[in-house]
């Protein structure tokens, strides 16, 4: 596991722990307790903010918004108890395969 994996895995573990925390003291707990629709709405909002930041081209804004998006992606994974390593494994599986070929293989 490298540093990137460590921080994402650590954040994922905190998200898992927050499932039982008070919504009054934890944003993550409140988001999880509000359910899937709220989580998806926040993920969509953050994705839109990444698009806007990317269009604006200000590096610090892109980094900030991307961090928000990754956090909310981890919340979605946590909601379904899917550890980040499962996503890493899928990325490793796809590594070195043409995106066009990979997509075509999924459609068969």
PyMOL commands that place a pseudoatom at each C-alpha (Angstrom):
pseudoatom trace, name=CA, resn=UNK, resi=1, chain=A, elem=C, hetatm=0, pos=[0.000, 0.000, 0.000]
pseudoatom trace, name=CA, resn=UNK, resi=2, chain=A, elem=C, hetatm=0, pos=[1.408, 3.413, -0.891]
pseudoatom trace, name=CA, resn=UNK, resi=3, chain=A, elem=C, hetatm=0, pos=[0.754, 6.843, 0.665]
pseudoatom trace, name=CA, resn=UNK, resi=4, chain=A, elem=C, hetatm=0, pos=[-2.155, 7.551, -1.680]
pseudoatom trace, name=CA, resn=UNK, resi=5, chain=A, elem=C, hetatm=0, pos=[-3.809, 4.307, -0.697]
pseudoatom trace, name=CA, resn=UNK, resi=6, chain=A, elem=C, hetatm=0, pos=[-3.066, 5.002, 2.960]
pseudoatom trace, name=CA, resn=UNK, resi=7, chain=A, elem=C, hetatm=0, pos=[-4.867, 8.343, 3.086]
pseudoatom trace, name=CA, resn=UNK, resi=8, chain=A, elem=C, hetatm=0, pos=[-7.837, 7.110, 1.065]
pseudoatom trace, name=CA, resn=UNK, resi=9, chain=A, elem=C, hetatm=0, pos=[-8.046, 3.919, 3.100]
pseudoatom trace, name=CA, resn=UNK, resi=10, chain=A, elem=C, hetatm=0, pos=[-7.772, 5.874, 6.362]
pseudoatom trace, name=CA, resn=UNK, resi=11, chain=A, elem=C, hetatm=0, pos=[-10.519, 8.242, 5.228]
pseudoatom trace, name=CA, resn=UNK, resi=12, chain=A, elem=C, hetatm=0, pos=[-12.682, 5.286, 4.195]
pseudoatom trace, name=CA, resn=UNK, resi=13, chain=A, elem=C, hetatm=0, pos=[-12.211, 3.746, 7.650]
pseudoatom trace, name=CA, resn=UNK, resi=14, chain=A, elem=C, hetatm=0, pos=[-13.314, 7.003, 9.293]
pseudoatom trace, name=CA, resn=UNK, resi=15, chain=A, elem=C, hetatm=0, pos=[-16.376, 7.052, 7.034]
pseudoatom trace, name=CA, resn=UNK, resi=16, chain=A, elem=C, hetatm=0, pos=[-17.191, 3.485, 8.102]
pseudoatom trace, name=CA, resn=UNK, resi=17, chain=A, elem=C, hetatm=0, pos=[-16.826, 4.470, 11.764]
pseudoatom trace, name=CA, resn=UNK, resi=18, chain=A, elem=C, hetatm=0, pos=[-19.123, 7.453, 11.269]
pseudoatom trace, name=CA, resn=UNK, resi=19, chain=A, elem=C, hetatm=0, pos=[-22.000, 5.146, 10.327]
pseudoatom trace, name=CA, resn=UNK, resi=20, chain=A, elem=C, hetatm=0, pos=[-22.673, 4.832, 14.038]
pseudoatom trace, name=CA, resn=UNK, resi=21, chain=A, elem=C, hetatm=0, pos=[-21.778, 8.403, 15.035]
pseudoatom trace, name=CA, resn=UNK, resi=22, chain=A, elem=C, hetatm=0, pos=[-24.194, 11.160, 15.910]
pseudoatom trace, name=CA, resn=UNK, resi=23, chain=A, elem=C, hetatm=0, pos=[-25.501, 13.162, 12.986]
pseudoatom trace, name=CA, resn=UNK, resi=24, chain=A, elem=C, hetatm=0, pos=[-25.354, 16.207, 15.258]
pseudoatom trace, name=CA, resn=UNK, resi=25, chain=A, elem=C, hetatm=0, pos=[-21.572, 16.038, 15.537]
pseudoatom trace, name=CA, resn=UNK, resi=26, chain=A, elem=C, hetatm=0, pos=[-20.537, 14.526, 12.206]
pseudoatom trace, name=CA, resn=UNK, resi=27, chain=A, elem=C, hetatm=0, pos=[-21.245, 15.738, 8.677]
pseudoatom trace, name=CA, resn=UNK, resi=28, chain=A, elem=C, hetatm=0, pos=[-20.407, 12.269, 7.379]
pseudoatom trace, name=CA, resn=UNK, resi=29, chain=A, elem=C, hetatm=0, pos=[-22.812, 10.602, 9.803]
pseudoatom trace, name=CA, resn=UNK, resi=30, chain=A, elem=C, hetatm=0, pos=[-25.576, 13.021, 8.848]
pseudoatom trace, name=CA, resn=UNK, resi=31, chain=A, elem=C, hetatm=0, pos=[-24.977, 12.367, 5.153]
pseudoatom trace, name=CA, resn=UNK, resi=32, chain=A, elem=C, hetatm=0, pos=[-25.031, 8.597, 5.642]
pseudoatom trace, name=CA, resn=UNK, resi=33, chain=A, elem=C, hetatm=0, pos=[-28.156, 8.779, 7.786]
pseudoatom trace, name=CA, resn=UNK, resi=34, chain=A, elem=C, hetatm=0, pos=[-29.970, 10.859, 5.169]
pseudoatom trace, name=CA, resn=UNK, resi=35, chain=A, elem=C, hetatm=0, pos=[-29.478, 7.969, 2.773]
pseudoatom trace, name=CA, resn=UNK, resi=36, chain=A, elem=C, hetatm=0, pos=[-28.518, 7.174, -0.766]
pseudoatom trace, name=CA, resn=UNK, resi=37, chain=A, elem=C, hetatm=0, pos=[-30.400, 9.969, -2.516]
pseudoatom trace, name=CA, resn=UNK, resi=38, chain=A, elem=C, hetatm=0, pos=[-28.637, 12.632, -0.427]
pseudoatom trace, name=CA, resn=UNK, resi=39, chain=A, elem=C, hetatm=0, pos=[-25.252, 10.993, -0.956]
pseudoatom trace, name=CA, resn=UNK, resi=40, chain=A, elem=C, hetatm=0, pos=[-25.817, 10.859, -4.716]
pseudoatom trace, name=CA, resn=UNK, resi=41, chain=A, elem=C, hetatm=0, pos=[-27.007, 14.465, -4.772]
pseudoatom trace, name=CA, resn=UNK, resi=42, chain=A, elem=C, hetatm=0, pos=[-23.854, 15.620, -2.971]
pseudoatom trace, name=CA, resn=UNK, resi=43, chain=A, elem=C, hetatm=0, pos=[-21.675, 13.520, -5.278]
pseudoatom trace, name=CA, resn=UNK, resi=44, chain=A, elem=C, hetatm=0, pos=[-23.350, 15.102, -8.298]
pseudoatom trace, name=CA, resn=UNK, resi=45, chain=A, elem=C, hetatm=0, pos=[-22.919, 18.603, -6.864]
pseudoatom trace, name=CA, resn=UNK, resi=46, chain=A, elem=C, hetatm=0, pos=[-19.238, 17.962, -6.234]
pseudoatom trace, name=CA, resn=UNK, resi=47, chain=A, elem=C, hetatm=0, pos=[-18.757, 16.535, -9.738]
pseudoatom trace, name=CA, resn=UNK, resi=48, chain=A, elem=C, hetatm=0, pos=[-20.309, 19.695, -11.175]
pseudoatom trace, name=CA, resn=UNK, resi=49, chain=A, elem=C, hetatm=0, pos=[-17.991, 21.835, -9.041]
pseudoatom trace, name=CA, resn=UNK, resi=50, chain=A, elem=C, hetatm=0, pos=[-14.997, 19.887, -10.396]
pseudoatom trace, name=CA, resn=UNK, resi=51, chain=A, elem=C, hetatm=0, pos=[-16.199, 20.586, -13.937]
pseudoatom trace, name=CA, resn=UNK, resi=52, chain=A, elem=C, hetatm=0, pos=[-16.546, 24.303, -13.178]
pseudoatom trace, name=CA, resn=UNK, resi=53, chain=A, elem=C, hetatm=0, pos=[-13.130, 24.428, -11.493]
pseudoatom trace, name=CA, resn=UNK, resi=54, chain=A, elem=C, hetatm=0, pos=[-11.590, 22.532, -14.397]
pseudoatom trace, name=CA, resn=UNK, resi=55, chain=A, elem=C, hetatm=0, pos=[-13.087, 24.990, -16.844]
pseudoatom trace, name=CA, resn=UNK, resi=56, chain=A, elem=C, hetatm=0, pos=[-11.768, 27.885, -14.753]
pseudoatom trace, name=CA, resn=UNK, resi=57, chain=A, elem=C, hetatm=0, pos=[-8.283, 26.407, -14.759]
pseudoatom trace, name=CA, resn=UNK, resi=58, chain=A, elem=C, hetatm=0, pos=[-7.265, 27.610, -11.287]
pseudoatom trace, name=CA, resn=UNK, resi=59, chain=A, elem=C, hetatm=0, pos=[-5.076, 24.837, -9.905]
pseudoatom trace, name=CA, resn=UNK, resi=60, chain=A, elem=C, hetatm=0, pos=[-5.930, 25.312, -6.218]
pseudoatom trace, name=CA, resn=UNK, resi=61, chain=A, elem=C, hetatm=0, pos=[-9.673, 25.300, -6.968]
pseudoatom trace, name=CA, resn=UNK, resi=62, chain=A, elem=C, hetatm=0, pos=[-9.337, 22.116, -9.018]
pseudoatom trace, name=CA, resn=UNK, resi=63, chain=A, elem=C, hetatm=0, pos=[-7.427, 20.435, -6.186]
pseudoatom trace, name=CA, resn=UNK, resi=64, chain=A, elem=C, hetatm=0, pos=[-9.951, 21.570, -3.548]
pseudoatom trace, name=CA, resn=UNK, resi=65, chain=A, elem=C, hetatm=0, pos=[-12.976, 20.463, -5.540]
pseudoatom trace, name=CA, resn=UNK, resi=66, chain=A, elem=C, hetatm=0, pos=[-11.358, 17.171, -6.539]
pseudoatom trace, name=CA, resn=UNK, resi=67, chain=A, elem=C, hetatm=0, pos=[-10.684, 16.441, -2.856]
pseudoatom trace, name=CA, resn=UNK, resi=68, chain=A, elem=C, hetatm=0, pos=[-14.379, 17.052, -2.147]
pseudoatom trace, name=CA, resn=UNK, resi=69, chain=A, elem=C, hetatm=0, pos=[-15.350, 14.739, -4.999]
pseudoatom trace, name=CA, resn=UNK, resi=70, chain=A, elem=C, hetatm=0, pos=[-13.030, 11.962, -3.811]
pseudoatom trace, name=CA, resn=UNK, resi=71, chain=A, elem=C, hetatm=0, pos=[-14.399, 12.307, -0.283]
pseudoatom trace, name=CA, resn=UNK, resi=72, chain=A, elem=C, hetatm=0, pos=[-17.981, 11.986, -1.492]
pseudoatom trace, name=CA, resn=UNK, resi=73, chain=A, elem=C, hetatm=0, pos=[-16.992, 9.044, -3.728]
pseudoatom trace, name=CA, resn=UNK, resi=74, chain=A, elem=C, hetatm=0, pos=[-15.638, 7.335, -0.605]
pseudoatom trace, name=CA, resn=UNK, resi=75, chain=A, elem=C, hetatm=0, pos=[-18.893, 8.076, 1.224]
pseudoatom trace, name=CA, resn=UNK, resi=76, chain=A, elem=C, hetatm=0, pos=[-20.792, 6.358, -1.600]
pseudoatom trace, name=CA, resn=UNK, resi=77, chain=A, elem=C, hetatm=0, pos=[-18.434, 3.384, -1.447]
pseudoatom trace, name=CA, resn=UNK, resi=78, chain=A, elem=C, hetatm=0, pos=[-18.843, 3.324, 2.330]
pseudoatom trace, name=CA, resn=UNK, resi=79, chain=A, elem=C, hetatm=0, pos=[-22.612, 3.342, 2.025]
pseudoatom trace, name=CA, resn=UNK, resi=80, chain=A, elem=C, hetatm=0, pos=[-22.336, 0.099, 0.074]
pseudoatom trace, name=CA, resn=UNK, resi=81, chain=A, elem=C, hetatm=0, pos=[-19.405, -1.293, 2.141]
pseudoatom trace, name=CA, resn=UNK, resi=82, chain=A, elem=C, hetatm=0, pos=[-17.172, -1.376, -0.935]
pseudoatom trace, name=CA, resn=UNK, resi=83, chain=A, elem=C, hetatm=0, pos=[-13.557, -0.856, 0.152]
pseudoatom trace, name=CA, resn=UNK, resi=84, chain=A, elem=C, hetatm=0, pos=[-11.414, 1.426, -2.028]
pseudoatom trace, name=CA, resn=UNK, resi=85, chain=A, elem=C, hetatm=0, pos=[-9.118, -1.519, -2.775]
pseudoatom trace, name=CA, resn=UNK, resi=86, chain=A, elem=C, hetatm=0, pos=[-11.935, -3.021, -4.847]
pseudoatom trace, name=CA, resn=UNK, resi=87, chain=A, elem=C, hetatm=0, pos=[-11.814, 0.038, -7.111]
pseudoatom trace, name=CA, resn=UNK, resi=88, chain=A, elem=C, hetatm=0, pos=[-7.999, -0.061, -7.198]
pseudoatom trace, name=CA, resn=UNK, resi=89, chain=A, elem=C, hetatm=0, pos=[-8.185, -3.708, -8.282]
pseudoatom trace, name=CA, resn=UNK, resi=90, chain=A, elem=C, hetatm=0, pos=[-10.526, -2.785, -11.134]
pseudoatom trace, name=CA, resn=UNK, resi=91, chain=A, elem=C, hetatm=0, pos=[-8.184, 0.005, -12.220]
pseudoatom trace, name=CA, resn=UNK, resi=92, chain=A, elem=C, hetatm=0, pos=[-5.241, -2.413, -12.101]
pseudoatom trace, name=CA, resn=UNK, resi=93, chain=A, elem=C, hetatm=0, pos=[-7.232, -4.895, -14.206]
pseudoatom trace, name=CA, resn=UNK, resi=94, chain=A, elem=C, hetatm=0, pos=[-7.859, -2.218, -16.828]
pseudoatom trace, name=CA, resn=UNK, resi=95, chain=A, elem=C, hetatm=0, pos=[-4.311, -0.868, -16.802]
pseudoatom trace, name=CA, resn=UNK, resi=96, chain=A, elem=C, hetatm=0, pos=[-2.649, -1.311, -20.173]
pseudoatom trace, name=CA, resn=UNK, resi=97, chain=A, elem=C, hetatm=0, pos=[-5.916, -2.102, -21.938]
pseudoatom trace, name=CA, resn=UNK, resi=98, chain=A, elem=C, hetatm=0, pos=[-7.200, 0.324, -24.512]
pseudoatom trace, name=CA, resn=UNK, resi=99, chain=A, elem=C, hetatm=0, pos=[-10.249, 2.187, -23.207]
pseudoatom trace, name=CA, resn=UNK, resi=100, chain=A, elem=C, hetatm=0, pos=[-12.004, 1.411, -26.462]
pseudoatom trace, name=CA, resn=UNK, resi=101, chain=A, elem=C, hetatm=0, pos=[-11.246, -2.323, -26.139]
pseudoatom trace, name=CA, resn=UNK, resi=102, chain=A, elem=C, hetatm=0, pos=[-12.225, -2.391, -22.452]
pseudoatom trace, name=CA, resn=UNK, resi=103, chain=A, elem=C, hetatm=0, pos=[-15.564, -0.720, -23.157]
pseudoatom trace, name=CA, resn=UNK, resi=104, chain=A, elem=C, hetatm=0, pos=[-16.271, -3.042, -26.081]
pseudoatom trace, name=CA, resn=UNK, resi=105, chain=A, elem=C, hetatm=0, pos=[-15.573, -6.071, -23.881]
pseudoatom trace, name=CA, resn=UNK, resi=106, chain=A, elem=C, hetatm=0, pos=[-18.195, -4.885, -21.355]
pseudoatom trace, name=CA, resn=UNK, resi=107, chain=A, elem=C, hetatm=0, pos=[-20.813, -4.602, -24.095]
pseudoatom trace, name=CA, resn=UNK, resi=108, chain=A, elem=C, hetatm=0, pos=[-20.418, -8.213, -25.265]
for i in range(1, 108): cmd.bond("trace and resi %d" % i, "trace and resi %d" % (i + 1))
show_as sticks, trace
zoom trace
